[in-house]
Amino acid sequence: MDEGAGAPVKASLSQLLNSARHALASLLDLGRTRLELLSVELQLDLRRLAGLLLLAVVAVLAAVVALVMAGITLIIVYWDSHRVLAAGLVTAGFIAIAAIAGLVLAWRLRRQAHPLEGTLSELARDIDKLRGQR
């Protein structure tokens, strides 16, 4: 066999391996970038959720205390004349508030944005680019 003919094949193979290494490095870098985006989005979502949860707990606790005190006040005011009616109305009021809050919560959960929307759209764009569709 001629040694001169093997050199171009070795050079082609070397170039092919180099290209594959560069492609793999690019893919890994792309994956790293997307994971960093995912991490940032998760941190922002967690901070937002923690703040909302804290505010919700404070608001709910304050509202419950206020409503209970208002209910007790109404029952005390009408204790001599209509205590059963006052207690029933206060109870009905609490049930109505709970039902309305439940409906609003369900509505808000249905229209909530999909978590990690930015990361998922970037990954879809990357897949399209890799498949040569853009």
Phi, psi and omega in degrees: 000148182274126179294331181291329181285332181285335182296315178296325179293317178297320179295318179295317179296320178296317178295321179296315178296319177299315179298318179296319177297317179295320178296317178296318178298319178296317178297317178296320178295319177298316178298319178298317180298316180293324177293324176296318177298317178299316180298315180296316180297319178297318179298315179296318179295320179295318178297316180297316180295318180297317178296317179295320180296317178298313178298320180296317180296315179297314181296316181294315179298315179295319180293319179297314179299316180296317180293319178298316179295320178295319178296316178298318179300315178298317180296319179296318181298319183258021183300317184284327187256314187219053185295323180291317178297316180298316179296319179295318179294320178297316178297314178300322178298316178296320179295318179296317179297317180297319180294315179297316179298320178296318178294317179295319178298315179298319179297315181292324178293325179291326184263007180293144179294152179290132179295145178062033182301318180297316180296315181296321180291322177295319178295321178296319177297319179296318179297317178299317179296317181294328179277353178077030182264004181230000000 
